[in-house]
Amino acid sequence: MIKNSLATVKQNIRDACNANKRDASEVLLLAVSKRHSVKSIREAYTCGQTHFGENYLNEALEKQQQLADLPLVWHYIGSIQSNKTRKIAENFSWVHTVDSLKIAKRLSEQRPNTLPPLNICLQINIDNEESKSGITVQKDELLALAQEISVLPNIVLRGLMCIPAPKETSEQEIQTFQQMQVLQQYLKENGIALDTLSMGMSGDLENAIACGATIVRVGTAIFGARD
Ligand SMILES: *Cc1c(COP(=O)(O)O)cnc(C)c1O
């Protein structure tokens, strides 16, 4: 039942916050609903969940139409091709997966003036995986990019996001999340105002919270396995 799994995930978040002397209100639970039904999203909403993350644009747009009667906050967390930026800019509150100045500029230009600025995170390829999108970890280049992006008018650079490679040990997980924390700190020390670290999923959210995560993105632990 979604009600029970949602309660368990929230309890895990509270426990992780307590263990790390953090206030639970600092951590937003993003329910990742990709490949889960509109019915499941409604059920989660009935249990108080309002922030939902989707990876596939067409699937997301269809669900948004069917759920237009609910006050949901949509986050785009999938990979971004240039030809998709307009629809993303028009239909989401957050985008976690920005990885170039070009994409950021398009999102800013295409964000409708009738909407508040689009919240964005820069996706960091924290384990330097060839297969993964995201910005390669090179802190001076990252700073230069963040400086250019932070002056764009219709988007707000909120923070950094990562999808780490699977790790064998908890220590390795923590090491990776700490690298994210160090990068964010570096940007902040250099004048970029950031308040968001989007990291931690069903399997590693406790370690992410220990390292300063402010958004955890949880799918399976709430909705069960995807088909
Ligand atoms: C699917 C997905 C998640 C959720 O993963 P689970 O293991 O199901 O919790 C989180 N973030 C991103 C970017 C995803 O694509």
The ligand as a MOL file (V3000), in Angstrom:
LIG
                    3D

  0  0  0     0  0            999 V3000
M  V30 BEGIN CTAB
M  V30 COUNTS 15 15 0 0 0
M  V30 BEGIN ATOM
M  V30 1 C 14.2140 6.5160 -11.2270 0
M  V30 2 C 14.9520 7.6160 -10.5940 0
M  V30 3 C 14.9340 7.8100 -9.2110 0
M  V30 4 C 14.2130 6.8830 -8.2440 0
M  V30 5 O 14.8900 5.6850 -8.1350 0
M  V30 6 P 14.3800 4.5330 -7.1130 0
M  V30 7 O 15.5370 3.6290 -7.0090 0
M  V30 8 O 13.1900 3.9060 -7.7530 0
M  V30 9 O 14.0430 5.2000 -5.8150 0
M  V30 10 C 15.6080 8.9040 -8.6840 0
M  V30 11 N 16.2770 9.7620 -9.4770 0
M  V30 12 C 16.3170 9.6110 -10.8180 0
M  V30 13 C 17.0700 10.5880 -11.6330 0
M  V30 14 C 15.6730 8.5400 -11.4070 0
M  V30 15 O 15.7420 8.3880 -12.7400 0
M  V30 END ATOM
M  V30 BEGIN BOND
M  V30 1 1 1 2
M  V30 2 1 2 3
M  V30 3 2 2 14
M  V30 4 1 3 4
M  V30 5 2 3 10
M  V30 6 1 4 5
M  V30 7 1 5 6
M  V30 8 2 6 7
M  V30 9 1 6 8
M  V30 10 1 6 9
M  V30 11 1 10 11
M  V30 12 2 11 12
M  V30 13 1 12 13
M  V30 14 1 12 14
M  V30 15 1 14 15
M  V30 END BOND
M  V30 END CTAB
M  END
